[in-house]
Amino acid sequence: MIDVRKVYQKAIVTPTHHVEQHWRDYENFENSVSRALPKGLLSEYQPKYKHARAVYRERKKYVHEIDWNLVVVPPYGSPKGISVLFL
């Protein structure tokens, strides 16, 4: 049980795409284990979860604007860049 709890706690403080689902799963897990213990643990980890969710949403704004189909080339004027132009 302790190992599962540690994995959930690590997952909910990591800003990823599924952080909200991890939080719901963690709440359900804690409530299924005990009724008294979850209140303290959930109140301790809720600010950390909210911070991770805010960080993910902020990062998502920047990643959403990236065109993943662009080809990266060396800067113009560098020796590699000039050789690429003459291929």
Summary of the structure (lengths in Angstrom):
residues: 87
radius of gyration: 21.8
end to end distance: 60.3
largest distance: 71.1
contacts: 188
relative contact order: 0.11
helix: 70%
strand: 0%
